[in-house]
Amino acid sequence: MNYLTEDGMKKIVEKLYNLKHIERNAILKRVNEARKLGDLRENGDFKAAKEDLTRIDIRIAELETYIADSQIIIKSKTKDKFIRILSKVRIKDHTRNKELEYTLVSQAEADPAEGKISADSPIGKGLLGKKAGAKFTIKIPIGDIEVEVIEIISDN
């Protein structure tokens, strides 16, 4: 099961629509134009367009499956006691002496530049289920970091 926000689902549906109705149609046009050039056995343009069509059809199928296996999650209106998907948290990284804010999201919606990290990432997994005030160690690829949850921020 994939968990997405309403905005995340909207972006994936828009991407699927673009692939199915814009990009795929452009490739079909290329296939048809290349077909008109004659002998298909030695037609490089035709083969390349067919390969592109196959790739886009595979991607469309992947997105359709992803959407079918997804559930929209809605942010709780009450202050969370435990960190979960969609929680916004302020943490202290004692190892690097930094305070950071993250929102835990699905892997498809992760964008570290916006402070959105995947709940499936090492830091996300380490934070899930923790309470404000919790101190613990998270194993990340570059080594262990000592973390403290300063606050679970409510959007209210």
N, C-alpha and C positions, 0 to 999 in steps of 0.2 A: 504494500500500500504506500502510495506517495501522498504526502500532506502538503497542501499549498494554500496560500492566502487567496482571497478573491482576486487581487491584483496579479498574483503569480499565475493563476489559472487563465486570466484574461490575456496575459502576454503569450502564454503557450498556445491558446486558441487562435490568437491573431497570427502567430508564427505559422501554425498549421494552415490557416486560411491563405496566407501569402504563398506558402509552398504549393498548395493544391490549385489555387486559382490564378496565380500570377507567374511564379517561377516555372511550374510544370507546363503551363500553356506556352511560355516562351520556348521551352525546350522542345515541345511537340511541334512548334512552328519550325524550329531548326531541323528536326527529323524530317518533316515533310519537304522542306526546301532541299535538303541533302538528297532525299529520295529522288527528286526530279533531275538530279545530275547524272543519273544513269546507273551503270553497273554497281550494284551494292556490295559485291565481293571485294572490290578494290577502292571503295569510297571511304576515305579516312574521316571525312566530315560526318558521314552517316554513322559510322561506328562510334565516334566520339559522342555524338548527340545521343545515341542509344545508351551508351554507358552512363552519361549524365542523367538520362531518364530513369535508368535503373537505380542509380544512387538516390535520386530525389524520391522515388517510389518507396525505397527502403526507409528513408528518413520520415516520410509521411506515415508509414505503417508504425514506426517506432513512436512517433508523437501521438498517434491515435491510441495505441496501447497504453502509453504513459497517462494520457487523459482518462481513459477508461479505468485505470487502476489508481486514480487519484481521488482524494477527498479534500474538500475545502474546509479549512479550520478557521475559526473565528476567535478573535482576541476576547478574552474574558473582560467583563466590565468591572470586576472586583480586583482588588490588589492580590496578586499571587503570593502564596507562602513558599512555593517551591518553583524552581526554574523549569520551564517546559518550552515546547516550541511556541514561538511568538513572544516569549518573555524578552523584555529589554532589561539588561543588567549592567551595573557598573561594578567593575572588578578592579582589584589591585594586583598587579603582577609584581610580586616581591622580588623575583629573580632579576628583573630588568628595572625595577623601581618605577613602574608606570601605572597610571590609572587609565582604564579603557572602558568604553561602552560598546556593548554588542547587543544585537537582536538576533535571537536564534530562529532560523528559518529552514525551509527544506533545501536540499542540495541544489535544486533547480533555481531557487531564488537567491542563493548566496551571492553577495557582492561585498567583499571586504572593504572596498573603497567607501561604501555607504555604511559600514559598520554592521553589515548583515553577514553572519557566519552560519554555515550549515550545522544543524544539530548532529550530523553524521561526522563532522570533523573531529579531530582529537580534542580541541578545546570545547567544542559543542557537547561532545559526549561527556567530557569531564564536568561540565556545568549542569547538565540535566539532573533534576531531582534535588539539587542543593538548595539550602536556605540562605537568607541573608546572614552574614557573620561567619559562614562556613570557611574554614581554611583547609587547603588540601594541595596535593601535587598532581599535575597533569603531565603525562608523557607526550611530548611532541617530537617530530622528526629530528629537531636540533638538540634535544635533550629534555630534561625535566624542568618544569617551572612551578614555583610556589605561588599559589593563587588564594586570594581572599575575596569572597562575595561581599561587596560593600552595600549594595542595594539592588533590589528587584524593583525597577521603576514602573509605576502605573501610568497609563496614558490618560487617566481621568483628570 
